[in-house]
Amino acid sequence: MATGLKGIKTVRDFELEGKVVFLRLDLNVPMENGKITDENRIKASLPTIQYCMEKGAKLVMASHLGRPKSKDDKEFSLEPVAKRLQELLSAEVILVEEPDSDAPKHLLQSLKKNQLILLENVRFEEGETKDSIEFAQKIANYSDIYINDAFGASHRAHATIHALPSVMKDKGIGFLIEKEINMLDSLLQNPKRPYLAVMGGAKVSDKIAVIERLMDIVDGFIIGGAMAYTFLKAMGHPVGKSLVENDKLKYAKEMIERIEARDKTILLPVDHVVTKSITDTAGARTTKDVVIGEDELGVDIGPQTTRAYATALHEAGTIFWNGPMGIFETEAFSKGTFGVAKAIAESNATKIVGGGDSAAAAEVSGYADKMTHISTGGGASLEYLQGDKLPGLEILRSKR
């Protein structure tokens, strides 16, 4: 069983008036030419920030952005994020250039009611990814309460996620992590039936641990994306030049047998959109059946498959969606993914989307607001569902 939030305090459990709250957020948003292209993670952080402000806390916020090699990688600056937060909160957000300096300590002494501190990208500090106690201690020296609301980074043992709460007495989580864990727990404990897991994306190997964990919980799997070709090849169907993990063929064949032995369903594509190369959108065609020609590769599920998947999803009580059905970023290869997104959106089920590419697909398809929950943590949500302990959560659990 998922241990969930047992023994972990939330931001509600603390008296915040006049206290310095160090708030680790996940503001790792996609950017192009210094412009934020998707501000979901910023918006998901607002409830915890606003709660702390209303309760009279002094806030020092921190996040990473991308994977900078050094402090000179200015494209990874949180400056555009600070500006956007300032607009959304109608408050002054002061960006501190050196996270590892005494600047926050000095600023806190004269911090006014409507001012917040945001540290520059914590990954500009070498100590962050090394889980440095020294870096953590520097922050702990001016902080009273530690709150983690960075679900998407909680599977990393980094200084502001792991070392810092290890040296602080008062620590807990914000509203976003609380919601994330409660939603993911609902996929593991007493889900409404029938419960279908929609798995897509490129590789079977990325999903093995989750499939194993869910095999005894779900009523069926719906498989799409490139990972479907490994299953189809394992069953003896010609898949042409489609992406296949040959070292996973045996596993795929055994998995199908194990699912069927448990009286559960596994739906695989019965037709495809194929092309001679992924850049050749004009030459794309839909197959009449499951067979893919020798010089072709599958790039999306076909219309028959989309209809069959939609019919199954229509009856579901719980749906977990992780991974697109094809190369949805290319319009010609997006119909399967968007068709499945539409079917999930129109279902009366509890609909949980597992971050990453699936979150992007839900967003681009226009059905994001119809989902019960879209996870902000791709890797973190998968690791949690497959039963791994997340360092950022475990360090907050009281050991009584």
LINBELUR-V787226 format. One record per helix or strand of 3 or more residues. SS is the DSSP state (hx for helix, st for strand). FROM is the first residue (numbers start at 1). LEN is the number of residues. If there is no record, write none. Layout:
SS/FROM/LEN
SS/FROM/LEN
This chain:
hx/11/3
st/20/5
hx/40/15
st/58/5
hx/74/3
hx/79/11
st/92/5
hx/103/7
st/115/5
hx/122/3
hx/126/4
hx/133/8
st/145/4
hx/151/3
hx/159/8
st/171/3
hx/175/14
st/195/5
hx/208/7
st/220/4
hx/227/8
hx/246/16
st/265/3
st/272/4
st/297/5
hx/303/12
st/318/5
hx/331/3
hx/335/12
st/350/4
hx/356/10
hx/368/3
hx/378/8
hx/391/4
